[in-house]
Amino acid sequence: MTFPITIDPTAARQIAALVSRKGGEGSFLRVGVKGGGCSGLEYVFRIDDKRLDIDLSTTVDGTEVVCDAKSAAYLEGATLVYTGNMIGGGFAFENPNAERQCGCGTSFTPKRRG
């Protein structure tokens, strides 16, 4: 399985800077989803250094980004973007698998499958 997420160039630069500042040796950015939030699934976005057997990874701007295979099903075709807007700025997913997204953009309801 290939890495499910496209990372735009601005987000890639911000990821590299973030992991460089906050992570230690062997650190990477972990993205994914977990149950919760106000819409059903909540996005995961954190610096990590522990790998799972089901992890998929890619390298952008010299920094590794990891997503577990279970989350990949909900993020397939998504794009991770970064905006410097003063209100609502930061990292966000443009996710074609979201039926709807909460107002703050941190959680979503997945489209029904099949």
Jmol script that loads the backbone (N, CA, C; Angstrom):
load data "model"
ATOM      1  N   MET A   1       0.851  -1.183   0.000  1.00  0.00           N
ATOM      2  CA  MET A   1       0.000   0.000   0.000  1.00  0.00           C
ATOM      3  C   MET A   1       0.890   1.238   0.000  1.00  0.00           C
ATOM      4  N   THR A   2       0.559   2.194  -0.842  1.00  0.00           N
ATOM      5  CA  THR A   2       1.321   3.431  -0.900  1.00  0.00           C
ATOM      6  C   THR A   2       0.834   4.394   0.180  1.00  0.00           C
ATOM      7  N   PHE A   3       1.637   5.425   0.424  1.00  0.00           N
ATOM      8  CA  PHE A   3       1.265   6.406   1.436  1.00  0.00           C
ATOM      9  C   PHE A   3      -0.009   7.111   0.980  1.00  0.00           C
ATOM     10  N   PRO A   4      -1.033   7.196   1.838  1.00  0.00           N
ATOM     11  CA  PRO A   4      -2.362   7.633   1.405  1.00  0.00           C
ATOM     12  C   PRO A   4      -2.551   9.138   1.260  1.00  0.00           C
ATOM     13  N   ILE A   5      -1.625   9.933   1.795  1.00  0.00           N
ATOM     14  CA  ILE A   5      -1.835  11.372   1.919  1.00  0.00           C
ATOM     15  C   ILE A   5      -0.847  12.129   1.039  1.00  0.00           C
ATOM     16  N   THR A   6      -1.334  13.164   0.381  1.00  0.00           N
ATOM     17  CA  THR A   6      -0.463  14.113  -0.313  1.00  0.00           C
ATOM     18  C   THR A   6      -0.160  15.239   0.664  1.00  0.00           C
ATOM     19  N   ILE A   7       1.076  15.677   0.691  1.00  0.00           N
ATOM     20  CA  ILE A   7       1.467  16.753   1.603  1.00  0.00           C
ATOM     21  C   ILE A   7       1.906  17.940   0.767  1.00  0.00           C
ATOM     22  N   ASP A   8       1.200  19.060   0.905  1.00  0.00           N
ATOM     23  CA  ASP A   8       1.543  20.202   0.064  1.00  0.00           C
ATOM     24  C   ASP A   8       2.879  20.802   0.513  1.00  0.00           C
ATOM     25  N   PRO A   9       3.577  21.518  -0.379  1.00  0.00           N
ATOM     26  CA  PRO A   9       4.933  22.011  -0.079  1.00  0.00           C
ATOM     27  C   PRO A   9       5.027  22.898   1.157  1.00  0.00           C
ATOM     28  N   THR A  10       4.038  23.750   1.378  1.00  0.00           N
ATOM     29  CA  THR A  10       4.060  24.613   2.570  1.00  0.00           C
ATOM     30  C   THR A  10       3.944  23.769   3.835  1.00  0.00           C
ATOM     31  N   ALA A  11       3.062  22.774   3.812  1.00  0.00           N
ATOM     32  CA  ALA A  11       2.917  21.875   4.968  1.00  0.00           C
ATOM     33  C   ALA A  11       4.205  21.085   5.180  1.00  0.00           C
ATOM     34  N   ALA A  12       4.855  20.641   4.112  1.00  0.00           N
ATOM     35  CA  ALA A  12       6.100  19.874   4.226  1.00  0.00           C
ATOM     36  C   ALA A  12       7.175  20.686   4.938  1.00  0.00           C
ATOM     37  N   ARG A  13       7.304  21.962   4.578  1.00  0.00           N
ATOM     38  CA  ARG A  13       8.299  22.827   5.240  1.00  0.00           C
ATOM     39  C   ARG A  13       7.978  23.005   6.727  1.00  0.00           C
ATOM     40  N   GLN A  14       6.705  23.186   7.040  1.00  0.00           N
ATOM     41  CA  GLN A  14       6.294  23.367   8.434  1.00  0.00           C
ATOM     42  C   GLN A  14       6.502  22.080   9.242  1.00  0.00           C
ATOM     43  N   ILE A  15       6.243  20.924   8.632  1.00  0.00           N
ATOM     44  CA  ILE A  15       6.464  19.642   9.303  1.00  0.00           C
ATOM     45  C   ILE A  15       7.939  19.478   9.631  1.00  0.00           C
ATOM     46  N   ALA A  16       8.805  19.758   8.655  1.00  0.00           N
ATOM     47  CA  ALA A  16      10.254  19.629   8.876  1.00  0.00           C
ATOM     48  C   ALA A  16      10.706  20.532  10.021  1.00  0.00           C
ATOM     49  N   ALA A  17      10.216  21.769  10.040  1.00  0.00           N
ATOM     50  CA  ALA A  17      10.596  22.703  11.102  1.00  0.00           C
ATOM     51  C   ALA A  17      10.065  22.234  12.459  1.00  0.00           C
ATOM     52  N   LEU A  18       8.838  21.757  12.501  1.00  0.00           N
ATOM     53  CA  LEU A  18       8.215  21.302  13.744  1.00  0.00           C
ATOM     54  C   LEU A  18       8.954  20.098  14.331  1.00  0.00           C
ATOM     55  N   VAL A  19       9.216  19.092  13.514  1.00  0.00           N
ATOM     56  CA  VAL A  19       9.898  17.886  14.005  1.00  0.00           C
ATOM     57  C   VAL A  19      11.323  18.229  14.420  1.00  0.00           C
ATOM     58  N   SER A  20      11.973  19.121  13.697  1.00  0.00           N
ATOM     59  CA  SER A  20      13.331  19.539  14.042  1.00  0.00           C
ATOM     60  C   SER A  20      13.371  20.236  15.410  1.00  0.00           C
ATOM     61  N   ARG A  21      12.384  21.092  15.669  1.00  0.00           N
ATOM     62  CA  ARG A  21      12.331  21.842  16.936  1.00  0.00           C
ATOM     63  C   ARG A  21      11.898  20.984  18.111  1.00  0.00           C
ATOM     64  N   LYS A  22      10.874  20.159  17.913  1.00  0.00           N
ATOM     65  CA  LYS A  22      10.233  19.475  19.038  1.00  0.00           C
ATOM     66  C   LYS A  22      10.597  18.007  19.194  1.00  0.00           C
ATOM     67  N   GLY A  23      11.135  17.386  18.152  1.00  0.00           N
ATOM     68  CA  GLY A  23      11.427  15.959  18.199  1.00  0.00           C
ATOM     69  C   GLY A  23      12.881  15.677  18.525  1.00  0.00           C
ATOM     70  N   GLY A  24      13.125  14.467  18.973  1.00  0.00           N
ATOM     71  CA  GLY A  24      14.485  14.021  19.225  1.00  0.00           C
ATOM     72  C   GLY A  24      14.954  13.129  18.096  1.00  0.00           C
ATOM     73  N   GLU A  25      16.081  12.481  18.313  1.00  0.00           N
ATOM     74  CA  GLU A  25      16.628  11.555  17.322  1.00  0.00           C
ATOM     75  C   GLU A  25      15.605  10.462  17.005  1.00  0.00           C
ATOM     76  N   GLY A  26      15.387  10.194  15.735  1.00  0.00           N
ATOM     77  CA  GLY A  26      14.452   9.159  15.325  1.00  0.00           C
ATOM     78  C   GLY A  26      12.997   9.581  15.357  1.00  0.00           C
ATOM     79  N   SER A  27      12.721  10.860  15.596  1.00  0.00           N
ATOM     80  CA  SER A  27      11.336  11.340  15.649  1.00  0.00           C
ATOM     81  C   SER A  27      10.769  11.546  14.258  1.00  0.00           C
ATOM     82  N   PHE A  28       9.456  11.446  14.168  1.00  0.00           N
ATOM     83  CA  PHE A  28       8.743  11.657  12.920  1.00  0.00           C
ATOM     84  C   PHE A  28       7.375  12.220  13.242  1.00  0.00           C
ATOM     85  N   LEU A  29       6.661  12.656  12.219  1.00  0.00           N
ATOM     86  CA  LEU A  29       5.297  13.131  12.407  1.00  0.00           C
ATOM     87  C   LEU A  29       4.342  11.979  12.160  1.00  0.00           C
ATOM     88  N   ARG A  30       3.466  11.708  13.111  1.00  0.00           N
ATOM     89  CA  ARG A  30       2.442  10.685  12.952  1.00  0.00           C
ATOM     90  C   ARG A  30       1.117  11.381  12.657  1.00  0.00           C
ATOM     91  N   VAL A  31       0.465  10.950  11.577  1.00  0.00           N
ATOM     92  CA  VAL A  31      -0.869  11.424  11.245  1.00  0.00           C
ATOM     93  C   VAL A  31      -1.796  10.214  11.188  1.00  0.00           C
ATOM     94  N   GLY A  32      -3.067  10.442  11.452  1.00  0.00           N
ATOM     95  CA  GLY A  32      -4.025   9.345  11.424  1.00  0.00           C
ATOM     96  C   GLY A  32      -5.375   9.821  11.904  1.00  0.00           C
ATOM     97  N   VAL A  33      -6.210   8.867  12.270  1.00  0.00           N
ATOM     98  CA  VAL A  33      -7.522   9.168  12.826  1.00  0.00           C
ATOM     99  C   VAL A  33      -7.781   8.250  14.018  1.00  0.00           C
ATOM    100  N   LYS A  34      -8.653   8.705  14.902  1.00  0.00           N
ATOM    101  CA  LYS A  34      -9.109   7.885  16.022  1.00  0.00           C
ATOM    102  C   LYS A  34     -10.553   8.267  16.307  1.00  0.00           C
ATOM    103  N   GLY A  35     -11.271   7.381  16.969  1.00  0.00           N
ATOM    104  CA  GLY A  35     -12.652   7.661  17.329  1.00  0.00           C
ATOM    105  C   GLY A  35     -12.725   8.829  18.284  1.00  0.00           C
ATOM    106  N   GLY A  36     -13.687   9.721  18.061  1.00  0.00           N
ATOM    107  CA  GLY A  36     -13.870  10.850  18.966  1.00  0.00           C
ATOM    108  C   GLY A  36     -14.151  12.125  18.210  1.00  0.00           C
ATOM    109  N   GLY A  37     -14.051  13.227  18.920  1.00  0.00           N
ATOM    110  CA  GLY A  37     -14.354  14.518  18.326  1.00  0.00           C
ATOM    111  C   GLY A  37     -15.852  14.709  18.202  1.00  0.00           C
ATOM    112  N   CYS A  38     -16.256  15.835  17.683  1.00  0.00           N
ATOM    113  CA  CYS A  38     -17.691  16.129  17.603  1.00  0.00           C
ATOM    114  C   CYS A  38     -18.338  15.561  16.349  1.00  0.00           C
ATOM    115  N   SER A  39     -17.548  14.955  15.445  1.00  0.00           N
ATOM    116  CA  SER A  39     -18.126  14.428  14.211  1.00  0.00           C
ATOM    117  C   SER A  39     -17.935  12.928  14.026  1.00  0.00           C
ATOM    118  N   GLY A  40     -17.319  12.249  14.975  1.00  0.00           N
ATOM    119  CA  GLY A  40     -17.170  10.794  14.887  1.00  0.00           C
ATOM    120  C   GLY A  40     -15.738  10.310  14.846  1.00  0.00           C
ATOM    121  N   LEU A  41     -14.918  10.891  13.980  1.00  0.00           N
ATOM    122  CA  LEU A  41     -13.500  10.558  13.914  1.00  0.00           C
ATOM    123  C   LEU A  41     -12.686  11.830  14.071  1.00  0.00           C
ATOM    124  N   GLU A  42     -11.623  11.728  14.825  1.00  0.00           N
ATOM    125  CA  GLU A  42     -10.769  12.873  15.112  1.00  0.00           C
ATOM    126  C   GLU A  42      -9.411  12.654  14.446  1.00  0.00           C
ATOM    127  N   TYR A  43      -8.862  13.707  13.844  1.00  0.00           N
ATOM    128  CA  TYR A  43      -7.537  13.610  13.229  1.00  0.00           C
ATOM    129  C   TYR A  43      -6.459  13.524  14.299  1.00  0.00           C
ATOM    130  N   VAL A  44      -5.447  12.686  14.049  1.00  0.00           N
ATOM    131  CA  VAL A  44      -4.271  12.559  14.915  1.00  0.00           C
ATOM    132  C   VAL A  44      -3.121  13.249  14.197  1.00  0.00           C
ATOM    133  N   PHE A  45      -2.393  14.056  14.932  1.00  0.00           N
ATOM    134  CA  PHE A  45      -1.273  14.800  14.370  1.00  0.00           C
ATOM    135  C   PHE A  45      -0.298  15.042  15.512  1.00  0.00           C
ATOM    136  N   ARG A  46       0.785  14.243  15.583  1.00  0.00           N
ATOM    137  CA  ARG A  46       1.713  14.393  16.708  1.00  0.00           C
ATOM    138  C   ARG A  46       3.112  13.917  16.334  1.00  0.00           C
ATOM    139  N   ILE A  47       4.074  14.397  17.078  1.00  0.00           N
ATOM    140  CA  ILE A  47       5.450  13.925  16.930  1.00  0.00           C
ATOM    141  C   ILE A  47       5.570  12.630  17.711  1.00  0.00           C
ATOM    142  N   ASP A  48       6.212  11.633  17.113  1.00  0.00           N
ATOM    143  CA  ASP A  48       6.287  10.298  17.692  1.00  0.00           C
ATOM    144  C   ASP A  48       7.664   9.717  17.415  1.00  0.00           C
ATOM    145  N   ASP A  49       8.001   8.653  18.134  1.00  0.00           N
ATOM    146  CA  ASP A  49       9.249   7.938  17.845  1.00  0.00           C
ATOM    147  C   ASP A  49       9.059   6.427  17.978  1.00  0.00           C
ATOM    148  N   LYS A  50       7.803   6.000  18.104  1.00  0.00           N
ATOM    149  CA  LYS A  50       7.496   4.574  18.233  1.00  0.00           C
ATOM    150  C   LYS A  50       6.721   4.101  17.011  1.00  0.00           C
ATOM    151  N   ARG A  51       7.233   3.063  16.389  1.00  0.00           N
ATOM    152  CA  ARG A  51       6.629   2.523  15.169  1.00  0.00           C
ATOM    153  C   ARG A  51       5.686   1.366  15.480  1.00  0.00           C
ATOM    154  N   LEU A  52       4.694   1.204  14.621  1.00  0.00           N
ATOM    155  CA  LEU A  52       3.761   0.088  14.685  1.00  0.00           C
ATOM    156  C   LEU A  52       4.009  -0.812  13.482  1.00  0.00           C
ATOM    157  N   ASP A  53       3.666  -2.081  13.614  1.00  0.00           N
ATOM    158  CA  ASP A  53       3.833  -3.016  12.501  1.00  0.00           C
ATOM    159  C   ASP A  53       3.004  -2.622  11.286  1.00  0.00           C
ATOM    160  N   ILE A  54       1.932  -1.890  11.503  1.00  0.00           N
ATOM    161  CA  ILE A  54       1.032  -1.524  10.407  1.00  0.00           C
ATOM    162  C   ILE A  54       1.299  -0.121   9.852  1.00  0.00           C
ATOM    163  N   ASP A  55       2.431   0.478  10.168  1.00  0.00           N
ATOM    164  CA  ASP A  55       2.745   1.827   9.713  1.00  0.00           C
ATOM    165  C   ASP A  55       3.147   1.881   8.243  1.00  0.00           C
ATOM    166  N   LEU A  56       2.704   2.927   7.577  1.00  0.00           N
ATOM    167  CA  LEU A  56       3.139   3.304   6.239  1.00  0.00           C
ATOM    168  C   LEU A  56       3.913   4.599   6.416  1.00  0.00           C
ATOM    169  N   SER A  57       4.926   4.842   5.594  1.00  0.00           N
ATOM    170  CA  SER A  57       5.671   6.081   5.779  1.00  0.00           C
ATOM    171  C   SER A  57       6.114   6.680   4.455  1.00  0.00           C
ATOM    172  N   THR A  58       6.404   7.964   4.512  1.00  0.00           N
ATOM    173  CA  THR A  58       6.970   8.705   3.397  1.00  0.00           C
ATOM    174  C   THR A  58       7.915   9.741   3.981  1.00  0.00           C
ATOM    175  N   THR A  59       8.767  10.294   3.147  1.00  0.00           N
ATOM    176  CA  THR A  59       9.683  11.341   3.589  1.00  0.00           C
ATOM    177  C   THR A  59       9.420  12.594   2.766  1.00  0.00           C
ATOM    178  N   VAL A  60       9.227  13.712   3.459  1.00  0.00           N
ATOM    179  CA  VAL A  60       9.023  15.001   2.799  1.00  0.00           C
ATOM    180  C   VAL A  60       9.983  16.009   3.399  1.00  0.00           C
ATOM    181  N   ASP A  61      10.680  16.729   2.546  1.00  0.00           N
ATOM    182  CA  ASP A  61      11.677  17.721   2.986  1.00  0.00           C
ATOM    183  C   ASP A  61      12.629  17.127   4.028  1.00  0.00           C
ATOM    184  N   GLY A  62      12.992  15.859   3.858  1.00  0.00           N
ATOM    185  CA  GLY A  62      13.941  15.207   4.761  1.00  0.00           C
ATOM    186  C   GLY A  62      13.352  14.735   6.076  1.00  0.00           C
ATOM    187  N   THR A  63      12.043  14.850   6.238  1.00  0.00           N
ATOM    188  CA  THR A  63      11.384  14.460   7.482  1.00  0.00           C
ATOM    189  C   THR A  63      10.387  13.346   7.198  1.00  0.00           C
ATOM    190  N   GLU A  64      10.391  12.322   8.043  1.00  0.00           N
ATOM    191  CA  GLU A  64       9.489  11.197   7.863  1.00  0.00           C
ATOM    192  C   GLU A  64       8.099  11.525   8.401  1.00  0.00           C
ATOM    193  N   VAL A  65       7.091  11.105   7.649  1.00  0.00           N
ATOM    194  CA  VAL A  65       5.688  11.209   8.052  1.00  0.00           C
ATOM    195  C   VAL A  65       5.128   9.797   8.014  1.00  0.00           C
ATOM    196  N   VAL A  66       4.423   9.400   9.082  1.00  0.00           N
ATOM    197  CA  VAL A  66       3.945   8.030   9.255  1.00  0.00           C
ATOM    198  C   VAL A  66       2.439   8.044   9.466  1.00  0.00           C
ATOM    199  N   CYS A  67       1.765   7.032   8.884  1.00  0.00           N
ATOM    200  CA  CYS A  67       0.322   6.840   9.047  1.00  0.00           C
ATOM    201  C   CYS A  67       0.073   5.354   9.199  1.00  0.00           C
ATOM    202  N   ASP A  68      -0.723   4.955  10.178  1.00  0.00           N
ATOM    203  CA  ASP A  68      -1.024   3.526  10.319  1.00  0.00           C
ATOM    204  C   ASP A  68      -2.020   3.106   9.241  1.00  0.00           C
ATOM    205  N   ALA A  69      -1.973   1.831   8.880  1.00  0.00           N
ATOM    206  CA  ALA A  69      -2.787   1.312   7.775  1.00  0.00           C
ATOM    207  C   ALA A  69      -4.289   1.437   8.034  1.00  0.00           C
ATOM    208  N   LYS A  70      -4.726   1.347   9.280  1.00  0.00           N
ATOM    209  CA  LYS A  70      -6.159   1.491   9.576  1.00  0.00           C
ATOM    210  C   LYS A  70      -6.628   2.917   9.279  1.00  0.00           C
ATOM    211  N   SER A  71      -5.820   3.901   9.680  1.00  0.00           N
ATOM    212  CA  SER A  71      -6.167   5.301   9.395  1.00  0.00           C
ATOM    213  C   SER A  71      -6.102   5.594   7.911  1.00  0.00           C
ATOM    214  N   ALA A  72      -5.208   4.912   7.203  1.00  0.00           N
ATOM    215  CA  ALA A  72      -5.013   5.158   5.771  1.00  0.00           C
ATOM    216  C   ALA A  72      -6.320   5.009   4.994  1.00  0.00           C
ATOM    217  N   ALA A  73      -7.172   4.083   5.402  1.00  0.00           N
ATOM    218  CA  ALA A  73      -8.444   3.877   4.710  1.00  0.00           C
ATOM    219  C   ALA A  73      -9.320   5.134   4.769  1.00  0.00           C
ATOM    220  N   TYR A  74      -9.230   5.905   5.848  1.00  0.00           N
ATOM    221  CA  TYR A  74     -10.026   7.118   6.012  1.00  0.00           C
ATOM    222  C   TYR A  74      -9.335   8.353   5.443  1.00  0.00           C
ATOM    223  N   LEU A  75      -8.037   8.242   5.150  1.00  0.00           N
ATOM    224  CA  LEU A  75      -7.266   9.383   4.666  1.00  0.00           C
ATOM    225  C   LEU A  75      -6.819   9.234   3.213  1.00  0.00           C
ATOM    226  N   GLU A  76      -7.170   8.125   2.571  1.00  0.00           N
ATOM    227  CA  GLU A  76      -6.778   7.878   1.183  1.00  0.00           C
ATOM    228  C   GLU A  76      -7.240   9.035   0.297  1.00  0.00           C
ATOM    229  N   GLY A  77      -6.294   9.659  -0.397  1.00  0.00           N
ATOM    230  CA  GLY A  77      -6.616  10.761  -1.290  1.00  0.00           C
ATOM    231  C   GLY A  77      -6.670  12.124  -0.623  1.00  0.00           C
ATOM    232  N   ALA A  78      -6.458  12.180   0.695  1.00  0.00           N
ATOM    233  CA  ALA A  78      -6.484  13.463   1.418  1.00  0.00           C
ATOM    234  C   ALA A  78      -5.197  14.240   1.165  1.00  0.00           C
ATOM    235  N   THR A  79      -5.276  15.539   1.343  1.00  0.00           N
ATOM    236  CA  THR A  79      -4.112  16.412   1.241  1.00  0.00           C
ATOM    237  C   THR A  79      -3.940  17.130   2.565  1.00  0.00           C
ATOM    238  N   LEU A  80      -2.712  17.112   3.087  1.00  0.00           N
ATOM    239  CA  LEU A  80      -2.384  17.855   4.302  1.00  0.00           C
ATOM    240  C   LEU A  80      -1.863  19.217   3.866  1.00  0.00           C
ATOM    241  N   VAL A  81      -2.522  20.263   4.324  1.00  0.00           N
ATOM    242  CA  VAL A  81      -2.148  21.632   3.957  1.00  0.00           C
ATOM    243  C   VAL A  81      -1.783  22.423   5.209  1.00  0.00           C
ATOM    244  N   TYR A  82      -1.128  23.559   4.982  1.00  0.00           N
ATOM    245  CA  TYR A  82      -0.806  24.467   6.072  1.00  0.00           C
ATOM    246  C   TYR A  82      -1.107  25.877   5.601  1.00  0.00           C
ATOM    247  N   THR A  83      -1.869  26.604   6.426  1.00  0.00           N
ATOM    248  CA  THR A  83      -2.108  28.014   6.123  1.00  0.00           C
ATOM    249  C   THR A  83      -1.621  28.839   7.299  1.00  0.00           C
ATOM    250  N   GLY A  84      -1.079  29.972   7.018  1.00  0.00           N
ATOM    251  CA  GLY A  84      -0.592  30.869   8.065  1.00  0.00           C
ATOM    252  C   GLY A  84      -1.632  31.872   8.511  1.00  0.00           C
ATOM    253  N   ASN A  85      -2.901  31.621   8.198  1.00  0.00           N
ATOM    254  CA  ASN A  85      -3.969  32.547   8.579  1.00  0.00           C
ATOM    255  C   ASN A  85      -3.993  32.742  10.087  1.00  0.00           C
ATOM    256  N   MET A  86      -4.263  33.971  10.520  1.00  0.00           N
ATOM    257  CA  MET A  86      -4.301  34.255  11.954  1.00  0.00           C
ATOM    258  C   MET A  86      -5.487  33.576  12.623  1.00  0.00           C
ATOM    259  N   ILE A  87      -6.598  33.453  11.915  1.00  0.00           N
ATOM    260  CA  ILE A  87      -7.762  32.764  12.459  1.00  0.00           C
ATOM    261  C   ILE A  87      -7.970  31.505  11.630  1.00  0.00           C
ATOM    262  N   GLY A  88      -7.977  30.380  12.299  1.00  0.00           N
ATOM    263  CA  GLY A  88      -8.193  29.120  11.607  1.00  0.00           C
ATOM    264  C   GLY A  88      -6.989  28.604  10.851  1.00  0.00           C
ATOM    265  N   GLY A  89      -5.828  29.190  11.089  1.00  0.00           N
ATOM    266  CA  GLY A  89      -4.618  28.771  10.392  1.00  0.00           C
ATOM    267  C   GLY A  89      -3.984  27.550  11.030  1.00  0.00           C
ATOM    268  N   GLY A  90      -2.987  27.014  10.368  1.00  0.00           N
ATOM    269  CA  GLY A  90      -2.274  25.852  10.846  1.00  0.00           C
ATOM    270  C   GLY A  90      -2.456  24.683   9.895  1.00  0.00           C
ATOM    271  N   PHE A  91      -2.233  23.479  10.390  1.00  0.00           N
ATOM    272  CA  PHE A  91      -2.377  22.272   9.576  1.00  0.00           C
ATOM    273  C   PHE A  91      -3.839  21.881   9.464  1.00  0.00           C
ATOM    274  N   ALA A  92      -4.226  21.385   8.297  1.00  0.00           N
ATOM    275  CA  ALA A  92      -5.598  20.911   8.082  1.00  0.00           C
ATOM    276  C   ALA A  92      -5.590  19.855   6.985  1.00  0.00           C
ATOM    277  N   PHE A  93      -6.545  18.946   7.055  1.00  0.00           N
ATOM    278  CA  PHE A  93      -6.722  17.939   6.024  1.00  0.00           C
ATOM    279  C   PHE A  93      -7.828  18.374   5.072  1.00  0.00           C
ATOM    280  N   GLU A  94      -7.573  18.254   3.783  1.00  0.00           N
ATOM    281  CA  GLU A  94      -8.617  18.332   2.770  1.00  0.00           C
ATOM    282  C   GLU A  94      -8.909  16.882   2.441  1.00  0.00           C
ATOM    283  N   ASN A  95     -10.006  16.361   2.984  1.00  0.00           N
ATOM    284  CA  ASN A  95     -10.262  14.924   2.977  1.00  0.00           C
ATOM    285  C   ASN A  95     -11.499  14.577   2.146  1.00  0.00           C
ATOM    286  N   PRO A  96     -11.310  13.914   0.992  1.00  0.00           N
ATOM    287  CA  PRO A  96     -12.462  13.545   0.172  1.00  0.00           C
ATOM    288  C   PRO A  96     -13.318  12.445   0.798  1.00  0.00           C
ATOM    289  N   ASN A  97     -12.848  11.828   1.869  1.00  0.00           N
ATOM    290  CA  ASN A  97     -13.587  10.767   2.547  1.00  0.00           C
ATOM    291  C   ASN A  97     -14.493  11.290   3.651  1.00  0.00           C
ATOM    292  N   ALA A  98     -14.504  12.594   3.839  1.00  0.00           N
ATOM    293  CA  ALA A  98     -15.330  13.201   4.884  1.00  0.00           C
ATOM    294  C   ALA A  98     -16.695  13.572   4.317  1.00  0.00           C
ATOM    295  N   GLU A  99     -17.738  13.021   4.931  1.00  0.00           N
ATOM    296  CA  GLU A  99     -19.101  13.401   4.543  1.00  0.00           C
ATOM    297  C   GLU A  99     -19.373  14.817   5.039  1.00  0.00           C
ATOM    298  N   ARG A 100     -18.926  15.077   6.254  1.00  0.00           N
ATOM    299  CA  ARG A 100     -18.988  16.432   6.814  1.00  0.00           C
ATOM    300  C   ARG A 100     -17.866  16.577   7.826  1.00  0.00           C
ATOM    301  N   GLN A 101     -17.515  17.818   8.095  1.00  0.00           N
ATOM    302  CA  GLN A 101     -16.413  18.114   9.000  1.00  0.00           C
ATOM    303  C   GLN A 101     -16.907  19.078  10.066  1.00  0.00           C
ATOM    304  N   CYS A 102     -16.356  18.980  11.273  1.00  0.00           N
ATOM    305  CA  CYS A 102     -16.775  19.917  12.316  1.00  0.00           C
ATOM    306  C   CYS A 102     -16.272  21.316  11.963  1.00  0.00           C
ATOM    307  N   GLY A 103     -16.802  22.302  12.618  1.00  0.00           N
ATOM    308  CA  GLY A 103     -16.455  23.686  12.330  1.00  0.00           C
ATOM    309  C   GLY A 103     -14.983  24.013  12.510  1.00  0.00           C
ATOM    310  N   CYS A 104     -14.337  23.363  13.481  1.00  0.00           N
ATOM    311  CA  CYS A 104     -12.923  23.668  13.730  1.00  0.00           C
ATOM    312  C   CYS A 104     -11.996  22.826  12.850  1.00  0.00           C
ATOM    313  N   GLY A 105     -12.535  21.823  12.144  1.00  0.00           N
ATOM    314  CA  GLY A 105     -11.737  21.024  11.220  1.00  0.00           C
ATOM    315  C   GLY A 105     -10.916  19.925  11.847  1.00  0.00           C
ATOM    316  N   THR A 106     -11.121  19.638  13.138  1.00  0.00           N
ATOM    317  CA  THR A 106     -10.317  18.598  13.788  1.00  0.00           C
ATOM    318  C   THR A 106     -10.977  17.227  13.786  1.00  0.00           C
ATOM    319  N   SER A 107     -12.246  17.158  13.379  1.00  0.00           N
ATOM    320  CA  SER A 107     -12.909  15.861  13.312  1.00  0.00           C
ATOM    321  C   SER A 107     -13.845  15.839  12.117  1.00  0.00           C
ATOM    322  N   PHE A 108     -14.254  14.619  11.728  1.00  0.00           N
ATOM    323  CA  PHE A 108     -15.116  14.475  10.558  1.00  0.00           C
ATOM    324  C   PHE A 108     -15.976  13.229  10.678  1.00  0.00           C
ATOM    325  N   THR A 109     -17.041  13.215   9.883  1.00  0.00           N
ATOM    326  CA  THR A 109     -17.885  12.038   9.737  1.00  0.00           C
ATOM    327  C   THR A 109     -17.490  11.394   8.413  1.00  0.00           C
ATOM    328  N   PRO A 110     -17.074  10.124   8.454  1.00  0.00           N
ATOM    329  CA  PRO A 110     -16.665   9.487   7.197  1.00  0.00           C
ATOM    330  C   PRO A 110     -17.863   9.186   6.305  1.00  0.00           C
ATOM    331  N   LYS A 111     -17.620   9.212   4.988  1.00  0.00           N
ATOM    332  CA  LYS A 111     -18.655   8.801   4.040  1.00  0.00           C
ATOM    333  C   LYS A 111     -18.979   7.342   4.246  1.00  0.00           C
ATOM    334  N   ARG A 112     -20.213   6.982   4.032  1.00  0.00           N
ATOM    335  CA  ARG A 112     -20.601   5.571   4.132  1.00  0.00           C
ATOM    336  C   ARG A 112     -19.957   4.785   3.013  1.00  0.00           C
ATOM    337  N   ARG A 113     -19.497   3.606   3.353  1.00  0.00           N
ATOM    338  CA  ARG A 113     -18.856   2.749   2.356  1.00  0.00           C
ATOM    339  C   ARG A 113     -19.828   1.710   1.857  1.00  0.00           C
ATOM    340  N   GLY A 114     -19.666   1.377   0.550  1.00  0.00           N
ATOM    341  CA  GLY A 114     -20.420   0.288  -0.039  1.00  0.00           C
ATOM    342  C   GLY A 114     -21.834   0.600  -0.151  1.00  0.00           C
TER     343      GLY A 114
END
end "model"
wireframe off; spacefill off
backbone 0.3
color backbone group
